[in-house]
Amino acid sequence: MCVLMTVAADLEMAPNKKAMKEEMTTGEESLLAFAFLFSTSFQMAAASPNNSVRIVVIGDKGTGKSSLIVAAATDSFPPNAPPVLPDTKLPFQFFPDGIPVTLVDTSSRYSSLFVFASGDRIKNVALGDGRESDFMAYEPEDKGMVAEELKLADAVVLTYDCDRPETLEGLSLRWLPELRLLEVKVPIIVAGCKLDLRDDNSPVVLEEVMAPIMHQFREIETCIECSALKQLQAQEVFYYAQKTVIHPTAPLFDQETQTLKPRCVRALKRIFILCDHDKDGALSEAELNAFQVKCFHAPLQPSEVDGVKRVVQEKLPEGVNEVGLTLTGFLFLHALFIEKGRLETTWTVLRKFGYNNDIRLADELLPPSLFKRAPDQDNNLKPQEIEDLFSTAPESPWKEAPYEDAAEKTALGGLSSDAFLSLWSLMTLLEPARSVENLIYIGFQGDPSSAIRFTRKRLLDRKKKQCERKVVQCFVFGPNSAGKSALLNCFLGRSYADNTESTTDKRYASAKKTLVMREIPADGAQVIFSSKESLAACDIAIFVYDSSDESSWKRASELLVEVANHGEATGYEVPCLMVSAKDDIASSQISIQDSTRVTQEMGIEPPVSISSKLGDFNNLFCKIVTAAQHPHLSIPETEAGKSRKHYNRLINRSLLSVSIGAAAVVVGLAAYRVYAARKSASA
């Protein structure tokens, strides 16, 4: 949304009123009047996340930066403005939003010399006369200071002189590319100063001049011409600069496609559903008025509601039905408000319903919603039903890793009830805050703290010899081509593929509602061992190896020893299980013998044989869950660990003997003292 301005009569009116009036139909004017009714009380209705706004003013020498600041702050023209003003703070009541603004002037020496490449030549452009030379210019001393100010800016006002066309050309040739080079990501307001000096015999149509520049540099939010001498729109320059910070365009509107952004659409859809109390798919007059009062503290007159519905119906017939304003019409209204510069209307609505500048729920929670969805009685969710469920969230959380392929899919690509619950379990395990956030997005009515149950630490589980956890996390180790990915795929009901691809990143499978399996890539094991608490979240580790490949068994046994060593060194010991994969292929005799010996020596169960081709993983599933539920069993012990435990037992026995001996001595001395006391008394 880009706004072009010349002279506006009223600060409170829409910024593009005069510039676009000729292009607007009567219906659009009615809608803008409706937006104005909405937004007249918005500054009191919704709190902005910004506590203050810092605006940095830059531009060519002599374009009127300092005079513009003084004129805006004092309502007077300074005859002798200093070259650089100190920071000017406008009080919070200066603008209707009630947010303090700081204006930062910059040195013109920064703009006195620019260097940029043009083909094979380096041009040195002295501002004001456009002369060129072929030598490399020096970097101005104030460039670093201005760059630092720009990093702290919430918005930038870029000035040019309306009476000097070369300063306007300098915007696209020097200033705007320089701001991109400095990675300035804040809104830019272009201000044409000294409007009173423009030759009336050479009229300039601002839209014709600025449209190509604004098309090339989408970061420009507003263009406005002003005069500090005549007090024409000097304050408006900074009002709109502040407005772009408090009500930013980027999160709401796509400048390229001229449409609402998907996250904004999802948020507005959620708000529409929350306000559609009878769930009939339209906002009746009563519901629309309740929405208006909630957001703006003022009802609408019946004639105003009828007028708006009539205009929407003319522009978009499906935007209104016999009941009232549909979701399509609701979205259309907000898109039109934004296009016409009334972003505060949409932002007021979003913030009233708890959204921040990223169009995500803010810290405060929303009132309980009243979602009602008619089940189709098939106990499964189709892909479209899943999309509908999360259509009021910023994005569907299960369309991205690690959730996208983490649960068993139905034949139609949907989710069974068990798979649906398992994905919630996985999200709660990995991202508990995000899990609660999405519960609220889809209409969770209870206390968010009641949605998650915190379990005791795994170290305490091992001491208690029992795990109270309903969601078990299993780390799946193994060398490349051992069958880890095939194992996870089969757990999720996917067909076996002979041409399995190697996994290079973390992969999760959530099966049977309680088991979360995390595949550890072959080259990712060392990352696990490099962190002390890397196994703190692990309930059980399994080690998969190709039973037909001796080298695969050897690497899997090495990983088992490394996990055992890590657990003994850090205290995060975990139950372990060996899995002999590809049982449908002739097994290596050495692997069979060594695996039996190693598991016996380390005190864990013999390997469980499986075949991803043949299926039937019930036995493996039961063994994994059983071992996890009894965390004191199946803990592998290395020779060093056994020696350490034996040594600790000897020390404990020695300390016990010393303690018993010390107790005997104390008892003996006490008895002797009693005997001596009695003997003295009898004497």
Secondary structure, 3 states (H helix, E strand, C coil): CCEEECCCCCCCCCCCHHHHHHHCCHHHHHHHHHHHHHHCCHHHHCCCCCCCEEEEEEECCCCCHHHHHHHHHHCCCCCCCCCCCCCEEECHHHCCCCCCEEEECCCHHHHCCEEEEECCEEEEECCCCCCCCCCCCCCCCCHHHHHHHHHHCCEEEEEEECCCHHHHHHHHHHHHHHHHHCCCCCCEEEEEECHHHCCCCCCCCHHHHHHHHHHHCCCEEEEEECECCCCECHHHHHHHHHHHHHCCCCCCEECCCCEECHHHHHHHHHHHHHHCCCCCCEECHHHHHHHHHHHHCCCCCHHHHHHHHHHHHHHCHHHECCCCEEHHHHHHHHHHHHHCCCHHHHHHHHHHCCECCCCCECCCCCCCCCCCCCCCCCCEECHHHHHHHCCCCCCCHHHCCCCCCCCCECCCCCEEHHHHHHHHHHHHHHCHHHHHHHHHHCCCCCCHHHCCCCCCCHHHHHHHCCCCCCCEEEEEECCCCCCHHHHHHHHCCCCCCCCCCCCCCCEEEEECCCEEEEECCHHHHHHHHCCCCCCCCCCEEEEEEECCCHHHHHHHHHHHHHHHHHHHHHCCCCCEEEEEECCCCCCCHHHHHHHHHHHHHHCCCCCEECCCCCCCCHHHHHHHHHHHHCCCCCCCCCHHHHHHHHHHHHHHHHHHHHHHHHHHHHHHHHHHHHHHHHHHHHC
